[in-house]
Amino acid sequence: MNTTILNDASMAFLEKYLNNASPTGFESSEQKIWMDYLKPYVDTFITDTYGTAVGVINPDAPYKVVIEGHADEISWYVNYITEDGLIYVIRNGGSDHQIAPSKRVNIHTKNGIVQGIFGWPAIHTRNRDKEESPKIDNLFIDLGCENKEQVEKLGVHVGCVITYPDEFMVLNGDKFICRAIDNRMGGFMIAEVARLLHENKKTLPFGLYITNSVQEEVGLRGAEMITKTIKPNVAIVTDVCHDTTTPMINKKIEGEIKIGKGPVVTYAPAVQNNLRELILDTATEKEIPFQRLASSRITGTDTDAFAYSNGGVASALISLPLRYMHTTVEMVHRNDVENVIKLIYEALLKIENNETFSYFKD
C-alpha cells in the first residue's frame, strides 16, 4: 500500500464533511455527504430510525465485522427567549461554556440559518474585584433583535439547535484544524479504509459494516441501537483522545499522548484482549507507529456500546490524538490520520474467524 493515503478527492471530501454542521440529533445532511462519498466502495447501505448510516461490503457473509466512528458534533439548544430578544441556552452534548463568549453562532431553523453571537460584558464593565466566569445561566445569544417577537419572526424558537460556523483549515502544512473533528474524522477515516479495500481489490472473508453512528455525544445512543441491528462478531471503533502535552494537563492523571506520534491503542475492560493484541501485532509488523492508553472502567466511546451488546462483541478502540477537544479549534496531525487508516486497513486483513478472538485460546 502507498505510504501516502490521502489524495485530492479525499481532502475535498474531508473539508466538505467537516464544514457541514451535524449537531447531535440532526445528523442527516452530514450522513448524506458521507454516504455519497462511500457509495462506490460498498455493496449496500443500512440506515436506522435515528440516522445511523452503515455501508456494507459482503452483506450475505455470516461473520460480521464493524469499523465505526460517530457523526455528531456538540452544540446548543435554544432554551429561553427573553422579552428583550436575548436567548439563553442549554447543552446538546458536552459543549464548553468557557469558550462561548464572543463566538459567532448559527441557529438552525425551518427557514434556514439565522446568525447570531454569544454576547459578553465588556472588560470595562465587569466587577474587577470578583470577575464572573462564563456559566450556563449567564451565557446569552444576541441576534440583533429588539424583542422576542422579532426573534420569533426569524423562525427561532425553543428547541432550535445552535452550532458554531468555524471551518476547516491547515496549520504548518500537516495540522488539520476544525470544530467537530471529534469525531467526524472517525467517519472520514473508516470511509478511507473502504476506499483502499476497493482500490486495492481486497476480498474479505467476512461482511464489513462501515458504521457512522449518531448521538455518541449524549451517551453512545446510536451505537447502542445499530449494534442490535447488525449483531456483529467484531467491532473496531475509532474516536479521538487527548493530546496531553499542551499546558494545564496532568500526565499523571491523563497519561502521555502526543499528536504526530501515531494512533492510540486503548487498554480497558471493554477492549477484548486478543483483538487488541492483533492490532498491536499488526502495527509492529507493518511498522505503523502507535501509542498506548489505559482507561479506567469505561472508554467513554462507542466501544463500550458495542462490547457489551448482543451477549458480548469482541471490540477494540483505535484513537486519534487530538488537541483542544470540544473547542472550535480541535487539532490533529495528518500523519496520525493516515496511520489510523493504515492500521484499521491492515488489521482487517488479519481477521479470519471467531476463533481468532477466543478468550481462552492458548
C-alpha positions in Angstrom: 0.0 0.0 0.0 1.2 3.5 -0.8 2.8 5.5 2.1 0.6 8.5 1.4 -3.1 7.7 1.9 -4.9 10.9 1.4 -5.4 12.2 -2.2 -7.0 15.3 -3.6 -10.5 13.7 -3.7 -10.0 12.6 0.0 -9.1 16.1 1.0 -12.0 17.7 -0.8 -14.4 15.2 0.9 -12.8 15.9 4.3 -13.2 19.7 4.0 -16.8 19.4 2.9 -17.6 16.9 5.5 -16.0 18.8 8.4 -17.6 22.1 7.4 -21.1 20.8 7.3 -23.0 21.1 10.6 -24.1 17.8 12.2 -25.4 18.5 15.7 -26.5 15.6 17.8 -29.9 14.5 16.8 -29.7 16.4 13.5 -27.1 14.4 11.5 -29.0 13.7 8.3 -27.3 16.2 6.0 -23.9 15.0 7.2 -24.8 11.4 6.6 -25.9 12.1 3.0 -22.4 13.6 2.3 -20.8 10.6 3.9 -22.9 8.1 2.0 -22.4 9.8 -1.3 -18.6 9.5 -0.9 -18.8 5.9 0.3 -21.2 4.6 -2.3 -18.7 3.5 -4.9 -16.9 1.4 -2.3 -19.7 -0.7 -0.7 -22.4 -3.1 -1.9 -25.3 -1.7 0.0 -26.4 0.6 2.9 -28.3 0.2 6.1 -29.9 3.2 7.9 -32.0 3.2 11.0 -34.8 5.3 12.5 -32.4 7.8 14.2 -30.0 8.3 11.3 -27.0 6.0 11.8 -25.6 5.0 8.4 -23.8 1.8 7.5 -22.1 0.9 4.3 -21.8 -2.8 3.9 -19.3 -5.0 1.9 -20.3 -8.7 1.5 -23.7 -8.3 3.1 -24.5 -12.0 2.8 -21.5 -13.2 4.8 -22.4 -14.8 8.2 -19.4 -13.4 10.0 -19.7 -9.6 10.6 -17.0 -7.1 11.4 -17.8 -3.4 12.2 -15.5 -0.5 11.8 -17.1 2.6 13.4 -16.9 6.3 14.0 -19.6 8.8 15.1 -21.1 11.6 13.0 -22.5 14.0 15.6 -21.0 17.2 17.0 -21.6 19.1 20.2 -24.0 22.0 20.0 -26.5 24.1 22.0 -30.3 24.3 22.2 -32.4 27.5 22.4 -33.9 27.2 25.9 -35.4 30.5 26.7 -36.1 33.8 24.9 -36.4 37.0 26.9 -38.8 39.8 26.2 -35.8 41.8 25.1 -35.0 39.3 22.4 -31.9 37.6 24.1 -31.6 33.8 24.0 -30.5 31.5 26.8 -29.2 28.0 26.0 -28.7 24.5 27.3 -26.1 22.0 26.1 -26.7 19.4 23.4 -23.7 17.1 24.3 -20.6 18.3 26.1 -20.4 21.9 24.8 -17.8 24.0 26.6 -19.3 27.1 28.2 -15.9 28.7 28.8 -15.2 29.2 25.0 -18.6 30.6 24.2 -18.4 34.3 25.0 -17.9 36.4 21.8 -18.3 33.3 19.5 -20.4 33.6 16.3 -23.2 31.0 16.0 -25.6 29.5 13.5 -29.1 28.8 14.7 -30.8 26.1 12.6 -34.5 26.9 11.8 -37.0 25.6 9.3 -36.4 28.9 7.4 -32.6 28.2 7.2 -29.7 29.5 9.2 -30.1 32.5 11.5 -26.8 34.1 12.5 -26.1 35.4 16.0 -23.4 35.9 18.6 -22.7 34.9 22.2 -22.6 38.3 23.9 -20.4 39.1 26.9 -20.0 42.3 29.0 -17.0 44.5 28.1 -14.0 44.2 30.3 -14.5 47.8 31.4 -17.9 47.0 33.0 -17.1 43.8 34.8 -16.5 43.7 38.6 -12.7 43.9 38.9 -12.7 42.5 42.4 -14.6 39.4 41.6 -14.9 38.7 37.9 -17.8 36.4 37.0 -16.9 33.4 34.8 -18.9 32.1 31.9 -21.6 29.7 33.1 -24.7 28.2 31.5 -27.0 30.6 33.4 -25.2 33.8 32.2 -24.4 32.8 28.6 -26.7 34.5 26.1 -27.1 34.9 22.4 -27.8 38.2 20.7 -29.4 38.1 17.2 -29.6 41.9 16.9 -33.3 41.8 17.6 -35.1 44.3 19.8 -37.7 42.0 21.3 -39.0 38.4 21.5 -41.4 39.0 18.6 -38.5 39.8 16.2 -36.7 36.7 17.3 -39.7 34.5 16.6 -40.3 36.2 13.2 -36.9 34.8 12.2 -38.1 31.3 12.9 -36.2 30.9 16.1 -38.0 29.1 18.9 -37.2 26.9 22.0 -35.6 23.7 20.7 -33.7 25.2 17.8 -30.2 23.8 17.6 -27.2 26.0 17.6 -23.7 25.3 16.1 -20.5 27.2 15.5 -19.6 28.2 11.9 -15.8 27.7 12.3 -14.4 25.9 9.2 -11.6 23.6 8.2 -8.0 25.0 8.0 -4.5 23.6 7.8 -1.7 24.9 10.0 2.0 24.4 9.2 1.2 22.0 6.4 0.3 19.0 8.4 -2.1 20.0 11.2 -5.8 19.8 10.5 -8.0 22.3 12.4 -11.7 22.4 12.7 -14.6 22.2 15.1 -16.1 18.6 15.3 -13.0 16.7 14.3 -14.4 14.8 17.3 -15.4 12.6 15.7 -16.2 13.3 12.1 -12.6 12.5 11.4 -13.6 8.9 12.5 -16.3 8.8 9.8 -13.7 10.1 7.3 -11.1 7.5 8.3 -13.4 4.5 8.0 -14.6 5.7 4.7 -11.0 5.9 3.5 -10.5 2.3 4.7 -13.4 1.2 2.4 -11.8 3.2 -0.5 -8.5 1.5 0.0 -10.0 -2.0 0.1 -11.8 -1.3 -3.1 -8.9 0.3 -4.9 -6.5 -2.5 -3.8 -9.1 -5.1 -4.8 -9.0 -6.8 -1.4 -11.6 -9.6 -0.8 -12.6 -10.1 2.8 -13.7 -13.4 4.3 -16.5 -11.6 6.2 -19.1 -8.9 5.9 -17.7 -5.5 6.7 -20.0 -2.9 8.2 -18.6 0.6 7.9 -20.7 2.3 10.5 -21.2 6.1 11.1 -23.2 6.3 14.3 -25.3 9.2 15.6 -25.8 10.5 19.1 -22.5 9.5 20.6 -22.1 12.8 22.4 -25.2 12.2 24.5 -24.5 8.6 25.7 -23.4 6.3 22.8 -27.0 6.0 21.7 -26.6 5.5 18.0 -24.1 2.7 18.5 -26.3 1.2 21.2 -29.2 1.0 18.6 -27.2 -0.1 15.5 -25.3 -2.9 17.2 -28.6 -4.7 17.8 -29.5 -4.4 14.2 -26.1 -5.6 12.8 -25.3 -8.1 15.5 -21.6 -8.0 14.7 -18.9 -10.6 15.8 -16.2 -7.9 16.0 -16.1 -4.1 16.3 -13.1 -1.8 15.8 -14.1 1.6 16.9 -12.2 4.8 16.2 -12.6 8.0 18.1 -10.3 10.8 19.4 -8.3 11.1 22.7 -6.5 13.9 24.3 -3.0 15.1 23.4 -1.7 15.6 26.9 1.4 17.6 26.0 -0.2 21.0 25.9 -0.3 23.3 29.0 -2.5 22.7 32.0 -2.9 18.9 31.6 -1.7 16.5 34.2 0.1 13.5 32.6 -0.1 11.6 35.9 -3.8 11.5 35.5 -4.4 11.7 31.7 -1.3 9.7 30.5 1.2 10.8 27.9 -0.1 11.1 24.4 1.1 13.4 21.6 -0.2 14.3 18.1 2.2 13.1 15.4 3.3 10.0 17.4 0.8 7.6 15.9 -2.6 6.0 16.6 -3.5 5.3 20.2 -4.5 1.7 21.2 -6.5 1.5 24.4 -6.4 -0.9 27.3 -9.8 -1.1 29.1 -12.3 -3.8 30.3 -14.4 -3.2 27.2 -11.4 -3.9 24.9 -11.1 -7.6 24.0 -7.6 -8.7 24.8 -6.9 -10.8 21.7 -8.4 -8.3 19.3 -6.2 -5.6 20.9 -3.1 -7.8 20.5 -3.9 -8.5 16.9 -4.0 -4.7 16.3 -0.7 -4.2 18.2 1.0 -7.1 16.3 -0.3 -5.5 13.0 1.2 -2.1 13.9 4.6 -3.7 14.8 4.6 -5.9 11.7 3.7 -3.1 9.3 5.9 -0.5 11.1 3.0 1.7 12.0 3.8 4.0 14.9 1.4 3.7 17.9 0.9 4.8 21.4 -0.8 3.2 24.4 -3.5 4.5 26.7 -5.3 3.0 29.7 -8.9 3.7 30.5 -10.4 3.1 33.9 -13.7 1.2 33.9 -15.1 2.7 30.6 -13.6 4.1 27.4 -16.3 6.7 27.1 -16.6 5.9 23.4 -18.9 3.7 21.3 -16.5 0.8 22.1 -18.5 0.4 25.3 -21.8 0.1 23.5 -20.6 -2.5 21.0 -18.6 -4.5 23.6 -21.5 -5.1 26.0 -24.2 -5.8 23.4 -25.6 -9.0 22.0 -24.0 -11.2 24.7 -20.6 -9.6 24.2 -18.9 -8.5 21.0 -15.1 -8.6 20.6 -14.3 -4.9 20.5 -11.2 -2.6 20.3 -10.5 1.1 20.2 -8.0 2.9 18.0 -8.0 6.6 18.8 -6.7 9.6 17.0 -4.7 12.0 19.2 -6.3 15.5 19.3 -5.6 18.8 20.9 -8.3 21.2 22.3 -11.2 18.7 22.4 -14.7 20.2 22.3 -13.5 23.6 21.2 -13.8 25.1 17.7 -10.0 24.7 17.1 -9.6 20.9 17.5 -6.2 19.9 16.1 -4.9 16.6 14.7 -1.8 15.6 12.8 -2.1 14.4 9.2 0.3 11.6 9.8 -1.8 10.2 12.6 -4.9 10.4 10.4 -3.1 8.3 7.7 -1.7 5.9 10.2 -5.1 5.2 11.8 -6.4 4.4 8.3 -3.5 2.1 7.7 -3.8 0.3 11.0 -7.5 -0.4 10.6 -7.0 -1.5 7.0 -4.1 -3.8 7.8 -5.8 -5.2 10.9 -8.9 -6.1 8.9 -6.7 -8.2 6.6 -5.7 -10.3 9.6 -9.2 -11.2 10.9 -10.3 -14.7 9.8 -13.0 -16.0 12.1 -14.3 -16.0 15.7 -11.6 -18.4 16.9 -9.1 -15.6 16.4 -10.6 -13.9 19.5 -11.4 -16.8 21.7 -10.7 -15.6 25.2 -9.4 -19.0 26.4 -7.3 -19.9 23.4 -3.7 -20.9 24.2 
